[in-house]
Amino acid sequence: MTAKKVLIVGAGLGGLATALRLRRRGYEVEMVEMYRQAGGRLNQLTSGGFTFDMAPTFFSMSYHFDEFVRDAGIEMPFRFVQIDPLYRVNFRGKDRWYTVYRDLDRLAGQFEDIEPGFRERMGRFLASSGVLFDDVEKGVLSKNFMSLPDFMVQMTRLPVKHVPKVMRSVWSEMSRYFTSYEVRVIFSLVSFFLGATPFDTPAVYTLLSYTEMVHDGYHNVDGGMYRIVEGLLRAAEKSGIKINYNVTICGFDGPGRRNRAFIDTDGRRWEGDIFVVNADAAMFRGRVFRRPAFTDEKLDRMQWTLAPLTMYLGVKGKMDNIHHHNYFLGDRDYESYSKGIFRNKVSLEKPYYYVNANAIFNPQSAPVGCENLFILVPVPDLRFKPDWSDRERIADAVIRDLSARTGHNIEANLMTRVVLDPVDWQNMFGLYRGSGLGLGHKMTQVGGFRPSNRDEVFSNVWYTGASTIPGTGLPMVIISSKLTVQRIENEAATI
């Protein structure tokens, strides 16, 4: 019997993981990718002798990668490195740095003077978020939902005690446990990992605090994050998966209930028995399938994550006053900044930003004696700021600010500089309006409210990745690949 052919659109992490899971099950798998190399946002950039991770610089819930390699029948193709301390934080105008350790006693030493009783308060907060994490991971993150009613039924099985966290924001939840402004800000930064702010993120996502502080912590990869992609590509090549690059899908051939092929911008047909879409699950439905429920007008009314303005700097000299992961925040304008950033109502010349210094853990990423800096500034997407002609001026301001805070003249020691704005990210990876992490995670856009991982019209089309279930982030995308393959296994006979 001839194996069914699967065509996967998009060679991001979700697409690669789905491809390897399906190949293990005997499917013939071919992939098409719009960019020049695999990885999607988990990508790599080289410039002037420096090698940069383009976006994700750490991940949590590493055991989902363990499950994936077992399911795909491959050996773990990269080595995890656990990060501790997790990150450092500096507020503008302050000489003090806060270092976040996983050890609560050591962590308490950072905050006891501004938050009396910090050790006990943090213990209670983490205990609460830990119970929430256990219930949500088992009851929501690990499950497929056949329909919105199915999702609602599953939600009724969650303990009633979690209901208030659906109604409150992350900031409100933090304020129940901590009185210090600095502590509330620092431990609500987990919201930015979702491309949002603590004022518009439901308190259920405080479970991320438990993942970072107690459960599994944060991990990097020996040699850099792109080693994940390189390892999966080796496994894909070994198993006979073909990947075609520089292919942009713009149309389809699907009369009735079955899709027969996707059409690219050069008019080529890409056929299959089964199709998996690793492009954005909402945007693809609108722009390729042209579904009325997913027009640009309707997508624009949805909540999307913040866009990335990213800088990749090769800097001469070592910087003592910096860690692997660093957050550079404002003074005491956190709420107004957070509420204004989405709609371009704050000055981007004094932004909040994140800095990764990769050469600290991966010295091969930079020449000897140099620093490799990746800077991420969360900014408005292209709905609210379509013109990025000022990007170099914004980058200059960030570089001056970072130089002042670290005591290292970065501009005078620059060896290479690459700046990417939301237009670049949109064009490189097909990100809707340049949104960095796809659809946001308000309560009406999670679980069964999120675009389904099975198409509502075509019986042989499924989706995987950040904008379908369960959501954004590397472990969530690995879970997404598992859930998609489960549905294909259970439902492919019906096509």
N, C-alpha and C positions, 0 to 999 in steps of 0.2 A: 504494500500500500504506500503511495507517495505521501511524504510528509506535507502537511499544510504549510504554506508560506505565510510568514508574518512580516509585514513592512512596518517599521517603526520610524516615525517622523520626529527627529530630534535626538541627538547623541549627548544629551546632558546626563547627569548622574542617574536620574530616573529611567531614561531610555536605555542606558547601558546595563543597569541592574535588571530591568525587565527583559532585555535581550538575552542575557546570560541565564536567567531563570527559565525562559521559554526554550532556549537551546538545549538545556539539560533535559527538558521534557520531550525532546525529539522534533521540535518544530524547525523548519528552515527559516532563518532570520536574516533580513537585510535591513539596513538603516540608511536614512538620508539626513543630512545635517546642513543647515544654512551657512554656518561659519566655516572657517578654513581648518579648524581642528575640533576635536571632541571636548566635552566637559561642560558646555553651557557656561553658566556663571562660575562654575568651579574650573576656572581656566588659568592660563599662565601667560605672562608677558615677559619678554626679554628686551633689554635696552642697555647699551654701553657697558656690557660685562656684568650686569646685574640680572637676576631672575626673580620675578615677582609673582606671588599668588595674586590673582586679579580680584578676587572677592572673598569667599569664605576663608577664614584664617584659623578657625577652630571648630570643634563640634562636640556634642554630648551624646549620651546614650549609645556608646560604642558597641554594646552587645547586639544592636540591630545589624551591624556589619558582620558580627559573628554568625548570626542567623542567616544572613544573606549568602555568605560564602559556603556554608553547609548546604543550603538549598540549591545553589548554583553548581555545586560539585567542584569548586575550585579551591586552591589554597589561598590563604590571606596574602594578597600581593603587596602589602605595605605594612609598616610597623607603626603602631600608635605610640605617642609620647604624651603622658599625662602632664598637665600644666598645673603648677602650684608654686608661687602664688598665681591666682587667676588673672588679675589685672591691677593696674594702678589708676588713680583718679586725681586730677588736679582741677581746682576751681580758679577761674580767671582772677588775677589780682592777689592770689594767695601763694605763699611760699610752701605751704604744707602739702604733702602728698599722702593719699590714703592707699594703703596696699591691702588688697582683699585676699586673705588666706582661707583655705578650707578648714583649718584647725580653728575651732571656735574660741579657744582660750587665747591663741595668738591673735585672732581677729579682734577679740574684745579689747586687746591692748591698743588697737588703732582708734577705737571709738568711745571708750569708757569716759573720757573727759568731756565729750559733747553729748553723750547719751548714757547717763547713769543707769546702771542695771542692764547694760547692753547684752551681756552674756545670757541672762535669763530671758530678756525680750526676744532675742534672736532664736533662742531655743524653742520658745513657744510658737513663734512664726514659722519656723522650719518644720515643727511637728505638725502644724495645721496644713502646710502646703504639701507635706509628705503624704498625709492621708488622702488629700485631694489628688495628688499625682497617681497613687496606686489605683484609685477608683476610675480616674479618667483614662489612664493608659489601658486598663483592662476593658472598660466599658465603652470607650469612644475611639481612641487612637488605633486600636488593633482590629476594628470591625469595618466590614463593608455595610453599606446601607442601600437596600434595593429601591427605596423611595423615601420621600420626606416623612410620610406617616411611620415608616419603619424606624427612621431616626428618632422621631418623637417618642415612640414606644421604648426604644433603647434608653433615651434620656430619662424617662420616668423610673427607670431601674437604678439610677444613681441616687445615693443617699440624699435625703431632703436637706441635710445640714449644709450641702454645697450650694443650695439655691441662692443665698445672699451673695455669693461670689460671682454669680451670673449678673446680678444687678449692680454691683459696685465696680469701680475702676481699680486698676492696680494701685494708683496713687491713694485712693480712699482706703484700700486694704493696708497699705504700708502705714498710713496715718493712724490706724487702729493699734499698731504695735509700737511705733516709734514717734518721738517728739522732735528729734533733731532734723532740721532741714537737710543737712548734709547726708545723714543716714538714709532718709527717705529717698533722696535723689539717687544716691549710689546704688541702692538695692532695688530701685525701680528701673534701672538701665536695661534690665532684661527685656523690657517692652521694645527697645530699639532693635533687638535681635529679630523681632517680628516685623520690622519696618514701620513701627508705629510709635506712639508715645504713651506714657503711663496714664494719661488723662482720657484716652480714648480706647484703651485696651481693657477688656474685662478682667476682673480679679482672678478668674480661673487660671490665668496665665502666670500667677505667682508660683504655680507649680514648677516653673523654670528655675526659680530660686532654689528649690529643693534639688533639681537635677545638677545644678552647678556646685552647690555647697555640700551636699550630702551623698546623693545617689551615685552618680557616675563621674561627676566632675567634667572638666573640659580636656579635650585632647587635640594635639597637633599630630602631624605625620612626619616621621623621620625623612628629611630631604625636601619637605614642603608639601603642601596640600595637593598639588597637582600629581603627586605620586599615586594618589587614589585613582585618577583617570588613567594614568600610564599603566598601572597594574591591571585595570579592567580591560584596557585595549589589548594588552598582551593575551589575556584570557580569551577575549573575543576573537582575536586572530587565530589562536590555537584551536578554537572550537568551530572555525569556519564562518564566522559572522562577517559579512561584507559591509563596509561603511563608505558611503559616497558623500563627499564634502562639496561645499559651495552649491547646494541644491535648495532653492526656496520654493516651497509648495504654495500655490496660489489658487488651485481649483481641484475639481474632483469629477469622477464619472460614476454616478450612483443613482440610477433610476430605481424607484421602488424602495425596498427595505435593505438592500445590500449595496455597499460601496464596491466598485470594481477596481478603481485606480485613483491615485492622486496625480495631479498635473502640476509640473513645475513652471517657472517663469520662462523657460526655454521651450515649452511645449511638450516636454517628454512625459511619458506615462510611467508611473511606478505602481505596478500591480501587486496584488496579494490576495490571499484568502481571508486573512485577518489583518486589521490595521490598529496600531497603537500610536497615539499622538502624545509626544512628550513636549510639544509646544504648549503655550498657555491655553488651558482648557476652555476658558471663557472667550478669549480673543479668537482662537481658531474656529470656534463655532460661528462667530460673527463674520470674520473676514474671509474665511475659506468656505465654510458651509452656508454662509449668508442666512443664518437663522434670525428671524424677526425678534426673538427674545434676547439676542446678543448683538444688536447693532451698536455702533460706536456711541450713539446718543444714550443708549441704555447702559452701556459699560461705563460711560463717564459719570453716571449717577451712582455707581457702586463705590465702595471704599477700596482704594488701592494703597499699597505700601509706598513709603517715601522713595524717591529716586536717589541714585548715587551720583555724586560728584567725586571722582576718585583721582588721586595723585600717586605717582610711582616715582620716588626720588632715590637716586643713588648719591650718597653723601660721603665725602672724604672725612676720615677721622671717626673715632668711636665716641659715642654719646653716653656718658656715665649716668645721667639723670633720666633714664628711660628704661622701661621694661619691655617684655615681648608684646603685651597688650596694654594699651593706655587710652584713657578717656580724658579729653580736655573740654571742660564744661565752662559755662558762663558764671556770673557771680550769684545773684539771687533772683534771676528772672526766669527760672525754670518753667513755671506754669505759662507765663505769657509767651515765652519762646516756643514751648511745645504746642500751644494752641495756634500760634501764628505760622509755624514752619510749613505746614501742609499747603497753605494757600498763599505762600509768598508774601507774608506780612511782617517779616523780620529782616534785619540786615544780614546778608550772607557774608559780609566782610568781618563779622564777629560771630562766626557760627560755633556750635558744638561739633566736635569731631572726634574720630577714633584714629589711633595710630598703631600699626603693627610693625615691629622691628624684627623682621624674620631672621636676620643674620645672627641674632643672639642664640637661637636654637639650631639654625641651619646655616653655618658659616659659609658653606659652598654657594650660597645665594648672592654673595657679594665679594669683591676683591678683598684681599687681606687688609685689615685696618680700616675698613669702610662700613657704613651702615646702609641697610636696605629698608627704606621706609615706604609703607603703603598707608595712605591717608584716605579715610572715607568720611565725607561730609554728607549726612542725610539732607536732601534738599527737596523742594516741591517738584512734582512730576510735570510733564509737558502740558497738562491742562491749565496749570496755573502760572507756569513760567516757560513759555515756548522759546524764548530768545536767550541763548547762552553765549552771546558775543562778549559778555563780561567774565567769562570763566577764568581767563588768565589773571585778571585783576583780583578775583576772589581767591585764586590759588596763591597769588603773591601775598595777600593779607594773611592767609592761614600760615604760610611759611614764616612770615615775620613774627606772628604770634607764637608759633612753635619754637622758633629760635629764642625768643625772649623767655619763654617758660623753661626751656631746657638749658639755656646758657651756651648753646652751640650755634654759631653763625651758619645756618644751613645754606642760605643763598650764596655766601662767599665760598662754600665748599661743595657746591652742586657739581656732580659729574654727569648726571643724566636726569631728565625731567620729562614725564609723560602725564598729560592731564586728559581725562575722559569725562565728558558731561552726559546728561541723560539722553541727548540725541544720539551720541555714540553707542550707549548701551542699548537703546531701542534698535538701532540699525544693525548692531553686531549680533544680537541674540533674540531679536523679535520681542522685546519687552514692551508691553502695552503702555504707551505714553511715557516710556522710560522708567516705569515703576520697578524698583529694585527686586522685590520679592513676590510680585504678583498680587493677587487679591488679598485684601486685609482680613483680619480675624475678628471683626465684631460678631456678636452672637448670631446675627442673621446671615452670616457668611461662613459658618463653620458646619462641619458634619453634613447632614442632609440638606442644608441650605447652600452648600458649596456646589459648583458644577460637578455633576456626577462623573464617576470614572467609567461609566458605560454610556454610549451615545443614546440619545432619546429617539433618534430616527433610524439610524443604520444599526442593524443587528450584529454587524461584524466590525464595529469600531469601538475601541476603548481608549481611555486616557490615563496618563500617569504624570506625576510631577507636582509642583508646588501649588498650582491653582485648583487642583482637585483635592480629594481627601487623602490624608488627614490635614495637610497644610504645608507650610514653608519650613525650610531648614534641612540640613543633610540627613539626619535620622528620619525625619518625616517623609522625605522623598524615597528613602530606602523602604520604609513601611508602605508607601504608596505603590511601589513596584510589586511588593508582596500581595497587596490587596487586589491590584489589577490582574495579576496572574491567577489568583484564586478565582476571580470572576470569569476569566477566559476558560479555565479548566472546568468550571461548573456550568458555563453557559454556551460555550462554543458549539456544542452539539445542537443547539437550537437555531443556529444561523442557517 
